[in-house]
Amino acid sequence: YLGMQFVYYFVAEWFFGRTIGKRIIGIRVCRLDGSRVGFRGALVRNLLRALDATFVLAIVGAAFMMITPARRRLGDIAAGTMVEDVSPPDSGEAKRPRDAA
């Protein structure tokens, strides 16, 4: 199971910059300059995801996310990547439900 999970995250972030869940919520993984994450970045980022799952390192990782300006986790810092919001800007107008016909 863990191997399949690693492959999913690695391939999705390497090829598309995001997983299905990241696409739904409007975020993507990229390098610090905004370019595609690439093979090395996706590999390092996702290898360190396993460390984030351990209790002690999860606490350290959460602390890093709270103190770094871009809220980067350890995998992002090591890989030189970040998670970027790419959702469309909110127009500020309330959306009306469709009229029932």
DSSP file (Angstrom, degrees, kcal/mol; ACC not computed):
  #  RESIDUE AA STRUCTURE BP1 BP2  ACC     N-H-->O    O-->H-N    N-H-->O    O-->H-N    TCO  KAPPA ALPHA  PHI   PSI    X-CA   Y-CA   Z-CA
    1    1 A Y     >        0   0    0      0, 0.0     4,-2.4     0, 0.0     5,-0.2   0.000 360.0 360.0 360.0 -46.3    0.0    0.0    0.0
    2    2 A L  H  >  +     0   0    0      1,-0.2     4,-2.6     2,-0.2     5,-0.2   0.872 360.0  53.3 -63.5 -36.0    2.7    2.5    0.9
    3    3 A G  H  > S+     0   0    0      2,-0.2     4,-2.4     1,-0.2    -1,-0.2   0.905 109.6  47.5 -64.5 -40.9    4.5    1.8   -2.3
    4    4 A M  H  > S+     0   0    0      2,-0.2     4,-2.5     1,-0.2    -2,-0.2   0.894 111.5  51.2 -65.9 -39.6    1.4    2.5   -4.3
    5    5 A Q  H  X S+     0   0    0     -4,-2.4     4,-2.4     2,-0.2     5,-0.3   0.928 110.4  48.6 -63.4 -44.9    0.8    5.7   -2.4
    6    6 A F  H  X S+     0   0    0     -4,-2.6     4,-2.9     1,-0.2     5,-0.2   0.939 111.8  49.1 -59.6 -47.5    4.4    6.9   -3.0
    7    7 A V  H  X S+     0   0    0     -4,-2.4     4,-2.8     1,-0.2     5,-0.3   0.909 110.6  51.3 -60.6 -42.9    4.1    6.1   -6.7
    8    8 A Y  H  X S+     0   0    0     -4,-2.5     4,-2.5     2,-0.2     5,-0.3   0.963 115.2  40.0 -59.0 -54.4    0.8    8.0   -7.0
    9    9 A Y  H  X S+     0   0    0     -4,-2.4     4,-2.4     2,-0.2     5,-0.3   0.928 117.8  49.0 -62.2 -45.6    2.0   11.2   -5.3
   10   10 A F  H  X S+     0   0    0     -4,-2.9     4,-2.4    -5,-0.3     5,-0.2   0.951 115.8  40.9 -60.8 -52.3    5.4   11.1   -7.1
   11   11 A V  H  X S+     0   0    0     -4,-2.8     4,-2.7    -5,-0.2     5,-0.4   0.918 115.8  50.1 -65.5 -44.1    4.0   10.6  -10.6
   12   12 A A  H  X>S+     0   0    0     -4,-2.5     4,-2.1    -5,-0.3     6,-1.2   0.910 116.1  41.4 -62.3 -42.7    1.1   13.0  -10.1
   13   13 A E  H  <5S+     0   0    0     -4,-2.4     4,-0.5     4,-0.3    24,-0.4   0.852 116.0  50.2 -75.3 -33.2    3.4   15.8   -8.8
   14   14 A W  H  <5S+     0   0    0     -4,-2.4    24,-0.4    -5,-0.3    -2,-0.2   0.954 123.6  27.6 -68.0 -49.8    6.2   15.1  -11.3
   15   15 A F  H  <5S+     0   0    0     -4,-2.7    -2,-0.2    -5,-0.2    -3,-0.2   0.886 140.0  17.0 -81.7 -39.9    3.9   15.1  -14.4
   16   16 A F  T  <5S-     0   0    0     -4,-2.1    -3,-0.2    -5,-0.4    -2,-0.1   0.568  90.0-124.1-114.3 -12.0    1.1   17.4  -13.4
   17   17 A G  S   <S+     0   0    0     -5,-0.8    12,-4.0    -4,-0.5     2,-0.3   0.491  86.1  48.8  79.3   1.3    2.3   19.3  -10.4
   18   18 A R  S    S-     0   0    0     -6,-1.2    -2,-0.2    10,-0.2     2,-0.1  -0.987  74.0-122.1-166.4 157.6   -0.6   18.2   -8.4
   19   19 A T     >  -     0   0    0     -2,-0.3     4,-2.2    -3,-0.1     5,-0.2  -0.369  46.9 -94.6 -90.7 177.1   -2.7   15.2   -7.3
   20   20 A I  H  > S+     0   0    0      1,-0.2     4,-2.2     2,-0.2     5,-0.1   0.924 127.5  50.0 -60.6 -43.4   -6.4   14.9   -7.9
   21   21 A G  H  > S+     0   0    0      1,-0.2     4,-1.9     2,-0.2    -1,-0.2   0.898 109.5  49.9 -63.2 -41.4   -7.1   16.3   -4.4
   22   22 A K  H  >>S+     0   0    0      1,-0.2     5,-2.7     2,-0.2     4,-0.9   0.884 110.2  52.0 -63.9 -38.0   -4.8   19.3   -4.9
   23   23 A R  H  <5S+     0   0    0     -4,-2.2     3,-0.5     3,-0.2    -2,-0.2   0.916 107.6  52.0 -63.7 -42.9   -6.5   20.0   -8.3
   24   24 A I  H  <5S+     0   0    0     -4,-2.2    -2,-0.2     1,-0.2    -1,-0.2   0.902 114.9  40.4 -62.1 -41.9   -9.9   20.0   -6.6
   25   25 A I  H  <5S-     0   0    0     -4,-1.9    -1,-0.2    -5,-0.1    -2,-0.2   0.507 117.1-111.4 -90.1  -2.1   -8.9   22.5   -3.9
   26   26 A G  T  <5S+     0   0    0     -4,-0.9    60,-3.0    -3,-0.5    61,-0.9   0.859  72.4 119.8  83.9  37.0   -6.9   24.7   -6.3
   27   27 A I  E   < -A   85   0A   0     -5,-2.7     2,-0.3    58,-0.3    -1,-0.3  -0.901  35.0-172.2-127.2 161.2   -3.3   24.2   -5.3
   28   28 A R  E     -A   84   0A   0     56,-2.2    56,-3.3    -2,-0.3     2,-0.4  -0.974  25.0-117.3-146.5 160.2   -0.2   22.8   -7.0
   29   29 A V  E     +A   83   0A   0    -12,-4.0     8,-0.5    -2,-0.3     2,-0.3  -0.843  44.6 154.4 -97.9 134.2    3.4   21.9   -6.2
   30   30 A C  E     -A   82   0A   0     52,-2.5    52,-2.5    -2,-0.4     6,-0.2  -0.934  45.1 -87.6-148.3 170.6    6.1   23.9   -8.0
   31   31 A R  E >   -A   81   0A   0      4,-2.7     3,-2.0    -2,-0.3    50,-0.2  -0.292  52.3 -97.0 -73.0 169.9    9.7   25.1   -7.6
   32   32 A L  T 3  S+     0   0    0     48,-1.3    49,-0.1     1,-0.3    -1,-0.1   0.778 126.4  54.3 -62.7 -26.1   10.4   28.3   -5.7
   33   33 A D  T 3  S-     0   0    0      3,-0.1    -1,-0.3     2,-0.0     3,-0.1   0.410 122.0-105.8 -87.8   3.4   10.6   30.2   -9.0
   34   34 A G  S <  S+     0   0    0     -3,-2.0    -2,-0.1     1,-0.3     3,-0.1   0.373  78.9 128.9  91.8  -4.3    7.2   28.9  -10.0
   35   35 A S  S    S-     0   0    0      1,-0.2    -4,-2.7    -5,-0.1    -1,-0.3  -0.247  71.3 -65.7 -79.2 171.6    8.5   26.4  -12.6
   36   36 A R        -     0   0    0     -6,-0.2    -1,-0.2     1,-0.1    -6,-0.2  -0.180  44.4-122.0 -56.9 148.7    7.5   22.7  -12.8
   37   37 A V     >  -     0   0    0     -8,-0.5     4,-0.7   -24,-0.4   -23,-0.1   0.839  45.8-160.3 -67.2 -35.1    8.6   20.6   -9.8
   38   38 A G  H  >  -     0   0    0    -24,-0.4     4,-2.2   -25,-0.3     5,-0.2   0.057  34.1 -65.3  77.5 171.2   10.6   18.1  -12.0
   39   39 A F  H  > S+     0   0    0      2,-0.2     4,-2.5     1,-0.2     5,-0.2   0.945 130.6  44.7 -61.4 -53.9   11.8   14.6  -11.3
   40   40 A R  H  > S+     0   0    0      1,-0.2     4,-2.9     2,-0.2     5,-0.3   0.914 114.1  49.2 -61.8 -45.6   14.3   15.4   -8.5
   41   41 A G  H  X S+     0   0    0     -4,-0.7     4,-2.3     1,-0.2    -1,-0.2   0.919 113.8  45.3 -61.5 -44.7   11.9   17.7   -6.7
   42   42 A A  H  X S+     0   0    0     -4,-2.2     4,-2.0     2,-0.2    -1,-0.2   0.893 114.7  49.7 -65.6 -39.4    9.0   15.3   -6.8
   43   43 A L  H  X S+     0   0    0     -4,-2.5     4,-2.3    -5,-0.2     5,-0.2   0.964 114.9  41.0 -64.4 -53.7   11.3   12.4   -5.7
   44   44 A V  H  X S+     0   0    0     -4,-2.9     4,-2.0     1,-0.2    -2,-0.2   0.929 115.0  52.4 -61.8 -46.3   12.8   14.2   -2.7
   45   45 A R  H  < S+     0   0    0     -4,-2.3     4,-0.4    -5,-0.3    -1,-0.2   0.897 115.1  40.7 -57.2 -43.3    9.5   15.7   -1.6
   46   46 A N  H  X S+     0   0    0     -4,-2.0     4,-0.6    -5,-0.2    -1,-0.2   0.768 109.0  57.7 -84.6 -25.2    7.8   12.4   -1.6
   47   47 A L  H >< S+     0   0    0     -4,-2.3     3,-0.8     1,-0.2     4,-0.5   0.896 108.7  48.6 -64.7 -38.6   10.6   10.4   -0.1
   48   48 A L  T 3X S+     0   0    0     -4,-2.0     4,-1.5     1,-0.2     3,-0.3   0.621  91.5  79.3 -77.6 -11.7   10.4   12.7    2.9
   49   49 A R  H 3> S+     0   0    0     -4,-0.4     4,-0.8     1,-0.2    -1,-0.2   0.865  88.1  58.7 -60.0 -35.3    6.6   12.4    3.1
   50   50 A A  H X< S+     0   0    0     -3,-0.8     3,-0.6    -4,-0.6     4,-0.4   0.873 102.9  51.8 -62.8 -36.9    7.3    9.0    4.8
   51   51 A L  H >4 S+     0   0    0     -4,-0.5     3,-1.3    -3,-0.3    -1,-0.2   0.853 101.9  60.1 -67.8 -33.7    9.3   10.9    7.5
   52   52 A D  H 3< S+     0   0    0     -4,-1.5    -1,-0.2     1,-0.3    -2,-0.2   0.748  97.2  62.6 -63.7 -22.1    6.3   13.3    8.0
   53   53 A A  T << S+     0   0    0     -4,-0.8    -1,-0.3    -3,-0.6     2,-0.2   0.664  83.2  91.9 -80.2 -16.0    4.2   10.2    8.9
   54   54 A T  S <> S-     0   0    0     -3,-1.3     4,-2.2    -4,-0.4     5,-0.2  -0.554  83.6-123.7 -78.9 147.1    6.3    9.4   12.0
   55   55 A F  H  > S+     0   0    0     -2,-0.2     4,-1.6     2,-0.2     5,-0.1   0.928 105.0  42.3 -58.4 -53.3    5.1   10.9   15.2
   56   56 A V  H  > S+     0   0    0      1,-0.2     4,-1.9     2,-0.2     3,-0.2   0.936 118.3  44.7 -64.0 -47.2    8.2   12.9   16.3
   57   57 A L  H  > S+     0   0    0      1,-0.2     4,-3.1     2,-0.2    -1,-0.2   0.783 106.5  61.1 -71.0 -24.3    9.1   14.2   12.8
   58   58 A A  H  X S+     0   0    0     -4,-2.2     4,-2.4     2,-0.2    -1,-0.2   0.891 105.7  47.9 -65.1 -37.8    5.4   15.1   12.2
   59   59 A I  H  X S+     0   0    0     -4,-1.6     4,-2.1    -3,-0.2    -2,-0.2   0.925 113.7  46.4 -67.2 -44.1    5.7   17.4   15.2
   60   60 A V  H  X S+     0   0    0     -4,-1.9     4,-2.3     2,-0.2    -2,-0.2   0.923 113.5  49.9 -62.0 -44.4    9.0   18.9   13.8
   61   61 A G  H  X S+     0   0    0     -4,-3.1     4,-2.2     1,-0.2    -2,-0.2   0.891 109.3  50.7 -62.0 -41.1    7.4   19.2   10.4
   62   62 A A  H  X S+     0   0    0     -4,-2.4     4,-1.5     2,-0.2    -1,-0.2   0.890 109.1  51.9 -64.3 -38.8    4.3   20.9   11.8
   63   63 A A  H  X S+     0   0    0     -4,-2.1     4,-1.7     2,-0.2    -2,-0.2   0.918 108.9  50.4 -63.2 -42.9    6.6   23.4   13.6
   64   64 A F  H  X S+     0   0    0     -4,-2.3     4,-2.3     1,-0.2     8,-0.3   0.907 108.0  53.2 -60.4 -41.4    8.5   24.1   10.3
   65   65 A M  H  < S+     0   0    0     -4,-2.2    -1,-0.2     1,-0.2    -2,-0.2   0.831 110.5  48.1 -63.8 -30.8    5.2   24.7    8.6
   66   66 A M  H  < S+     0   0    0     -4,-1.5    -1,-0.2    -3,-0.2    -2,-0.2   0.797 117.8  38.6 -79.5 -28.4    4.2   27.3   11.3
   67   67 A I  H  < S+     0   0    0     -4,-1.7    -2,-0.2     5,-0.1    -3,-0.2   0.685  94.9  86.8-100.6 -17.8    7.5   29.2   11.2
   68   68 A T  S >< S-     0   0    0     -4,-2.3     3,-1.9     4,-0.2     5,-0.0  -0.640  79.6-127.4 -83.2 141.1    8.4   29.3    7.6
   69   69 A P  T 3  S+     0   0    0      0, 0.0    -1,-0.1     0, 0.0    -4,-0.0   0.851 109.5  39.4 -56.1 -39.3    6.9   32.2    5.6
   70   70 A A  T 3  S-     0   0    0      2,-0.0    13,-0.3    14,-0.0    -5,-0.1   0.268 112.2-116.7 -95.6  12.4    5.4   30.0    2.9
   71   71 A R    <   +     0   0    0     -3,-1.9     2,-0.3     1,-0.2    -6,-0.2   0.906  51.6 176.4  53.3  47.9    4.4   27.3    5.4
   72   72 A R        -     0   0    0     -8,-0.3    -4,-0.2    10,-0.1    -1,-0.2  -0.628  22.5-136.8 -85.7 139.7    6.7   24.7    3.7
   73   73 A R     >  -     0   0    0     -2,-0.3     4,-2.2    -8,-0.1     3,-0.4  -0.371  34.6 -94.1 -85.9 172.8    7.1   21.3    5.2
   74   74 A L  H  > S+     0   0    0      1,-0.2     4,-2.6     2,-0.2     5,-0.2   0.880 125.5  54.4 -57.2 -41.1   10.4   19.5    5.5
   75   75 A G  H  > S+     0   0    0      1,-0.2     4,-1.9     2,-0.2    -1,-0.2   0.874 109.0  48.8 -61.2 -37.8   10.0   17.7    2.1
   76   76 A D  H  >>S+     0   0    0     -3,-0.4     5,-2.4     2,-0.2     4,-1.2   0.891 111.1  49.4 -68.4 -40.1    9.4   21.1    0.4
   77   77 A I  H  <5S+     0   0    0     -4,-2.2     3,-0.4     1,-0.2    -2,-0.2   0.938 114.2  44.8 -64.9 -46.4   12.5   22.7    2.0
   78   78 A A  H  <5S+     0   0    0     -4,-2.6    -1,-0.2     1,-0.2    -2,-0.2   0.857 118.8  42.9 -65.8 -35.4   14.7   19.8    1.1
   79   79 A A  H  <5S-     0   0    0     -4,-1.9    -1,-0.2    -5,-0.2    -2,-0.2   0.558 107.7-121.0 -89.1  -8.8   13.4   19.6   -2.5
   80   80 A G  T  <5S+     0   0    0     -4,-1.2   -48,-1.3    -3,-0.4     2,-0.2   0.868  71.6 124.9  69.9  35.9   13.3   23.4   -3.1
   81   81 A T  E   < -A   31   0A   0     -5,-2.4     2,-0.3   -50,-0.2    -1,-0.2  -0.710  39.9-168.8-121.2 172.2    9.6   23.3   -3.7
   82   82 A M  E     -A   30   0A   0    -52,-2.5   -52,-2.5    -2,-0.2     2,-0.5  -0.961  27.7-111.5-151.3 165.7    6.4   25.0   -2.4
   83   83 A V  E     -A   29   0A   0    -13,-0.3     2,-0.4    -2,-0.3   -54,-0.2  -0.916  36.4-162.7-104.1 128.8    2.7   24.6   -2.6
   84   84 A E  E     -A   28   0A   0    -56,-3.3   -56,-2.2    -2,-0.5     2,-0.6  -0.891  20.0-123.1-118.5 140.7    1.0   27.4   -4.5
   85   85 A D  E     +A   27   0A   0     -2,-0.4   -58,-0.3   -58,-0.2   -59,-0.1  -0.716  34.1 165.8 -80.8 121.0   -2.6   28.5   -4.6
   86   86 A V        +     0   0    0    -60,-3.0   -59,-0.2    -2,-0.6    -1,-0.1   0.134  28.7 129.8-121.3  17.5   -3.8   28.5   -8.2
   87   87 A S  S    S-     0   0    0    -61,-0.9     3,-0.1   -62,-0.2   -61,-0.0  -0.416  70.2 -95.3 -70.6 149.6   -7.5   28.7   -7.6
   88   88 A P        -     0   0    0      0, 0.0    -1,-0.1     0, 0.0     3,-0.1  -0.362  49.0 -98.3 -64.3 144.6   -9.4   31.4   -9.5
   89   89 A P        -     0   0    0      0, 0.0     2,-0.3     0, 0.0    -3,-0.0  -0.320  38.9-108.0 -64.3 146.1   -9.8   34.7   -7.6
   90   90 A D        -     0   0    0      1,-0.1    -3,-0.0    -3,-0.1     0, 0.0  -0.586  17.9-147.9 -75.1 131.5  -13.1   35.2   -5.9
   91   91 A S        -     0   0    0     -2,-0.3    -1,-0.1     2,-0.2     3,-0.1   0.649  32.3-124.5 -76.0 -13.5  -15.2   37.8   -7.7
   92   92 A G  S    S+     0   0    0      1,-0.3     2,-0.3     0, 0.0    -1,-0.1   0.311  72.5 121.2  87.7 -10.4  -16.7   38.9   -4.4
   93   93 A E        -     0   0    0      1,-0.1    -1,-0.3     0, 0.0     2,-0.2  -0.674  68.7-115.5 -88.7 141.2  -20.2   38.3   -5.7
   94   94 A A        -     0   0    0     -2,-0.3     2,-0.5    -3,-0.1    -1,-0.1  -0.541  29.9-124.1 -72.1 137.5  -22.5   35.9   -4.0
   95   95 A K        -     0   0    0     -2,-0.2    -1,-0.1     1,-0.0     0, 0.0  -0.716  21.4-143.6 -86.4 130.0  -23.4   33.0   -6.2
   96   96 A R        -     0   0    0     -2,-0.5     3,-0.1     1,-0.1     2,-0.1  -0.713  18.4-116.3 -91.0 140.4  -27.1   32.5   -6.7
   97   97 A P        -     0   0    0      0, 0.0     3,-0.1     0, 0.0    -1,-0.1  -0.407  43.1 -90.7 -68.5 153.8  -28.5   29.0   -7.0
   98   98 A R        -     0   0    0      1,-0.1     2,-0.2    -2,-0.1     3,-0.0  -0.337  45.4-105.9 -63.3 144.5  -30.1   28.1  -10.3
   99   99 A D        -     0   0    0     -3,-0.1     2,-0.3     1,-0.1    -1,-0.1  -0.522  34.5-115.8 -70.4 136.4  -33.8   28.8  -10.5
  100  100 A A              0   0    0     -2,-0.2    -1,-0.1     1,-0.1     0, 0.0  -0.591 360.0 360.0 -73.7 131.3  -35.9   25.7  -10.3
  101  101 A A              0   0    0     -2,-0.3    -1,-0.1    -3,-0.0    -2,-0.0   0.435 360.0 360.0-104.2 360.0  -37.7   25.2  -13.6
